């Protein structure tokens, strides 16, 4: 968000975790600051804290003090790490490195939070040791007539193709090699991106003569020793790919599936029953579901399970792995995420970009 101030990071103890998550995502600093009525620092809540809570079964309707209590009871640093206002950049950097944190609140003599120093305020990202594969060969049938002359990944958002937003994000987080799976109107994609030199990455193309689903193109990849970050070419997100890789390694997973909690409004009155009796009526309730976000991290060893012909989706691959007793983990996305599958999603992507630029 353009023009973010320190006050955009503030939350109070009664704030629901869902709102804390929104604050963290909108400010794009990876942290929220829990403060009292005088804006004195009580605790820090990072994106990692919320992810760990979700994985532990904490619901987003619970107040932030639930996480504050969890941190006090079990975290490495039960009290928030801060520094006095006026601390030099070098001293702040040393403090963050010593405590292995990425954000350092700066407080005045009364303990009021005045500023935030970031470890990640660096001009160039360190290399992220994964290869990315973007699945961009779909027909985009649900977005017609927009896709009659332009492949869906090349539809413009704020003057840039959707796929360019994805490629630039991958490059900015330290990914150097990207493979793009192409099929429908592939020449639009190859002509725009070329070798990738102008976008800060090295691009290779996996052309499909026939659409092969969300995993089929992986069979064309050369052997790799690095994990593969596979992302659908119609997904916009601010997911922290470094956090995804760390979780994947910690879980010793062969595949990690990124998951997003989505609220769905049921357009009917729902009847709950107990045997032959009606136990409750709920008028058009909102249901929380976890959806496959179209982003995966794969160990290179699983690519051998992808056949060289026919349609093969990522769900087929994961089903095979699960049937074989192999480890598949999930990773909650707490950041912005949007799957552009319908015209209204495309319109929402434009609105979201305008909002971020305000």
C-alpha positions in Angstrom: 0.0 0.0 0.0 1.3 3.4 -1.0 1.8 5.8 1.9 1.7 3.3 4.7 2.4 4.8 8.2 3.4 3.2 11.5 -0.3 3.6 12.6 -1.4 1.3 9.9 0.4 -1.5 11.8 -1.4 -0.9 15.1 -4.0 -3.3 16.5 -5.6 -3.5 19.9 -5.9 -6.7 22.1 -9.6 -7.2 21.1 -8.9 -7.3 17.4 -9.9 -10.5 15.6 -7.0 -12.4 14.0 -8.8 -12.0 10.6 -8.4 -8.2 10.8 -4.8 -8.6 12.1 -4.1 -10.7 9.0 -5.6 -8.0 6.8 -3.5 -5.3 8.4 -0.3 -7.3 7.9 -1.1 -7.9 4.2 -2.2 -4.4 3.4 0.9 -2.8 5.0 3.2 -5.4 3.4 5.6 -5.2 6.4 5.0 -8.8 7.6 4.1 -7.6 11.1 1.3 -6.0 13.2 2.0 -4.1 16.4 -0.2 -4.7 19.4 -0.5 -1.5 21.3 -2.4 -0.1 24.2 -4.6 3.1 24.2 -1.4 5.2 24.5 0.2 3.4 21.5 2.7 1.7 23.8 4.0 -1.6 22.5 2.5 -4.7 24.1 3.5 -7.4 21.5 4.4 -8.0 17.9 2.5 -10.4 15.7 4.2 -11.5 12.5 2.8 -13.3 9.4 4.7 -16.4 10.7 2.9 -16.2 14.0 -0.5 -16.2 12.3 0.5 -19.1 10.0 1.7 -21.2 12.9 -1.6 -20.5 14.7 -3.7 -21.5 11.7 -1.7 -24.7 11.4 -2.3 -25.4 15.1 -6.1 -25.0 14.6 -6.6 -21.5 15.9 -9.5 -19.8 14.1 -9.4 -16.4 12.6 -12.4 -15.3 14.7 -10.4 -15.4 17.9 -8.9 -12.2 19.4 -5.2 -11.3 18.9 -4.6 -11.8 22.7 -4.8 -15.6 22.0 -1.6 -15.3 20.0 -0.1 -12.9 22.5 -0.6 -15.5 25.1 0.8 -18.3 22.9 3.9 -16.2 22.3 4.4 -15.5 26.0 4.1 -19.2 26.9 6.2 -20.7 24.1 8.0 -18.3 21.9 11.7 -17.8 21.9 11.3 -14.2 22.9 8.1 -13.8 25.0 8.6 -10.1 25.3 8.7 -8.0 22.1 12.1 -7.0 20.9 12.3 -3.2 20.4 15.0 -0.5 20.4 15.0 3.2 21.4 14.2 5.8 18.8 17.5 7.1 17.4 19.1 3.7 17.3 21.5 3.7 14.3 20.7 1.6 11.3 23.8 -0.6 11.9 22.9 -1.2 15.5 19.3 -2.0 14.6 20.5 -4.4 11.9 22.9 -6.1 14.4 20.0 -6.5 16.9 17.7 -8.0 14.3 20.4 -10.5 13.2 21.2 -11.4 16.8 17.5 -12.2 17.6 16.7 -13.6 14.1 13.9 -11.2 13.5 13.0 -9.1 10.4 11.3 -6.1 12.0 12.4 -3.9 14.8 9.9 -1.4 16.4 11.5 1.8 17.6 10.0 3.4 20.7 10.3 6.7 22.5 11.2 7.0 26.2 7.6 6.4 27.1 7.4 3.1 25.2 5.3 4.6 22.4 6.0 3.1 19.0 7.2 5.7 16.6 8.9 3.9 13.7 9.8 0.5 12.3 13.2 -0.7 11.0 13.1 -3.6 8.5 15.8 -6.2 7.8 14.4 -6.6 4.4 15.0 -3.0 3.3 17.6 -4.3 0.8 17.9 -3.3 -2.9 18.5 -6.8 -4.2 16.9 -10.0 -2.9 19.1 -13.0 -2.1 18.8 -15.9 -4.5 15.9 -18.2 -3.6 17.0 -21.8 -4.4 14.0 -22.9 -6.4 13.0 -23.1 -10.0 9.6 -21.7 -10.9 7.2 -23.2 -13.4 4.2 -21.0 -14.5 1.3 -22.9 -16.0 0.1 -20.5 -18.7 -1.3 -22.7 -21.4 -5.0 -22.7 -20.6 -7.8 -21.6 -23.0 -9.4 -19.1 -20.6 -12.8 -20.1 -21.8 -14.7 -18.5 -18.9 -13.2 -15.1 -19.7 -14.4 -14.9 -23.3 -14.7 -12.7 -25.3 -11.6 -11.1 -23.6 -9.5 -14.2 -24.4 -10.6 -14.7 -28.0 -7.5 -12.9 -29.3 -5.4 -12.8 -26.2 -4.4 -15.7 -23.9 -5.6 -15.2 -20.3 -2.1 -14.7 -18.8 -1.5 -11.8 -21.1 -4.7 -9.8 -20.2 -3.6 -6.4 -18.9 -3.8 -5.4 -15.3 -2.7 -1.8 -14.7 -1.0 -1.7 -18.1 1.0 -4.9 -17.6 0.0 -8.5 -18.6 -1.1 -10.6 -15.7 1.8 -13.0 -16.4 4.3 -10.1 -16.2 3.1 -9.3 -12.7 3.8 -12.9 -11.8 7.3 -13.0 -13.5 8.4 -9.8 -11.9 7.3 -11.0 -8.4 9.2 -14.2 -8.9 12.3 -12.3 -9.9 12.0 -9.8 -7.0 12.0 -12.5 -4.4 15.3 -14.0 -5.8 14.1 -16.7 -8.2 16.4 -16.8 -11.2 15.0 -19.5 -13.5 11.4 -19.6 -14.7 9.8 -22.1 -17.1 6.5 -21.1 -18.7 4.1 -23.8 -19.9 2.4 -22.5 -23.1 -0.3 -23.7 -25.5 -3.1 -21.4 -26.5 -1.8 -18.4 -28.5 1.7 -19.1 -27.2 3.3 -16.6 -29.6 1.8 -13.7 -27.5 3.8 -14.9 -24.5 7.1 -15.8 -26.2 7.2 -12.5 -28.1 6.6 -10.5 -25.0 9.0 -12.2 -22.6 11.7 -13.7 -24.9 14.6 -15.0 -22.9 13.6 -13.1 -19.8 16.6 -10.8 -19.9 14.4 -7.7 -19.7 12.6 -9.1 -16.7 15.5 -10.1 -14.5 15.0 -13.9 -14.9 16.1 -16.7 -17.3 13.0 -18.0 -19.1 12.5 -21.3 -20.8 9.3 -22.5 -22.5 7.5 -25.8 -22.2 5.2 -25.9 -25.2 2.2 -28.2 -25.2 0.9 -29.4 -28.5 -2.3 -30.3 -26.7 -3.4 -28.9 -23.3 -2.0 -31.3 -20.6 -3.6 -30.0 -17.5 -2.0 -28.3 -14.5 1.0 -30.7 -14.1 1.5 -32.4 -17.5 4.1 -29.9 -18.7 6.4 -30.9 -15.8 7.4 -34.0 -17.8 9.3 -31.7 -20.2 11.6 -30.3 -17.5 15.2 -31.1 -17.4 16.5 -32.8 -14.2 16.7 -30.4 -11.4 18.2 -30.6 -7.9 16.2 -27.7 -6.6 12.5 -27.7 -5.5 10.0 -26.6 -8.1 7.6 -23.7 -7.4 4.6 -24.4 -9.6 2.1 -21.6 -9.9 -1.0 -21.2 -12.1 -0.7 -18.4 -14.6 -4.0 -16.8 -13.6 -3.1 -16.3 -9.9 -2.2 -13.0 -8.3 -0.7 -13.2 -4.8 1.7 -11.6 -2.4 2.6 -14.9 -0.9 6.0 -15.0 0.9 7.8 -17.7 -1.2 10.7 -17.8 1.2 8.3 -18.7 4.1 6.7 -21.3 1.9 10.1 -22.9 1.2 11.1 -22.9 4.9 7.8 -24.6 5.8 8.3 -27.2 3.0 11.7 -28.0 4.3 10.7 -28.1 8.0 7.9 -30.5 7.2 10.2 -32.6 5.0 7.4 -32.7 2.5 7.6 -34.0 -1.1 4.8 -31.6 -2.1 3.4 -28.6 -0.2 0.1 -27.1 -1.3 -0.6 -23.5 -0.7 -4.1 -23.0 0.8 -6.3 -20.0 1.1 -9.3 -19.6 3.5 -12.2 -18.3 1.5 -15.7 -17.2 2.7 -18.5 -18.5 0.6 -22.1 -17.1 1.0 -24.7 -19.9 0.6 -27.6 -18.4 -1.5 -30.2 -20.5 0.3 -31.6 -21.0 3.8 -29.8 -24.0 5.3 -31.7 -26.6 7.2 -29.9 -28.5 9.9 -31.5 -31.8 10.9 -31.2 -34.4 13.7 -32.7 -37.6 12.5 -36.3 -36.8 11.4 -36.4 -33.5 13.3 -35.3 -30.0 12.2 -32.7 -28.8 14.7 -32.0 -25.3 13.3 -32.4 -23.0 10.3 -29.7 -20.7 9.0 -30.6 -18.1 6.5 -28.0 -17.8 3.7 -25.0 -18.5 6.0 -21.4 -17.7 5.2 -19.2 -20.7 5.2 -15.4 -20.7 5.6 -13.6 -23.2 3.3 -10.0 -23.9 2.5 -9.3 -23.9 -1.2 -6.4 -25.1 -3.3 -4.7 -21.8 -4.2 -3.0 -23.1 -7.4 0.5 -22.8 -5.9 2.7 -25.8 -5.1 6.2 -26.6 -4.0 7.5 -29.9 -5.3 10.6 -31.9 -4.6 12.2 -32.7 -8.0 12.0 -36.4 -7.3 8.2 -36.4 -7.8 8.4 -35.2 -11.4 9.2 -38.7 -12.5 5.5 -39.6 -11.6 4.2 -37.3 -14.3 3.4 -39.2 -17.5 4.8 -37.9 -20.8 1.4 -37.8 -22.6 -2.2 -37.2 -21.9 -3.9 -34.8 -19.5 -2.4 -34.9 -15.9 -3.4 -32.4 -13.3 -1.7 -31.5 -10.0 -4.5 -33.2 -8.2 -3.7 -36.4 -9.9 -0.1 -36.2 -8.8 -1.0 -35.4 -5.2 -3.6 -38.3 -5.2 -0.9 -40.7 -6.3 1.6 -39.5 -3.7 -1.0 -39.8 -0.9 -2.0 -43.3 -2.1 1.7 -44.2 -1.8 1.9 -42.9 1.7 4.2 -40.0 0.8 4.3 -36.7 2.7 2.1 -33.8 1.4 1.9 -30.7 3.6 -0.2 -27.5 3.4 0.7 -23.9 3.8 -1.8 -21.2 4.7 -1.8 -18.0 2.6 -2.5 -15.1 4.8 -1.5 -12.6 2.2 -3.5 -11.3 -0.8 -4.6 -14.0 -3.3 -6.9 -13.9 -6.2 -7.7 -16.5 -8.8 -8.7 -14.8 -12.1 -11.2 -17.3 -13.5 -14.3 -15.2 -14.1 -14.9 -11.7 -15.6 -15.7 -10.4 -12.1 -12.4 -11.7 -10.8 -10.6 -9.8 -13.6 -12.5 -6.6 -12.6 -11.6 -7.2 -9.0 -7.9 -7.5 -9.9 -8.0 -4.1 -11.5 -9.8 -2.6 -8.4 -7.4 -4.2 -6.0 -4.4 -2.8 -7.9 -5.9 0.7 -7.8 -6.5 0.4 -4.1 -2.9 -0.6 -3.4 -1.7 2.4 -5.3 -3.7 4.9 -3.3 
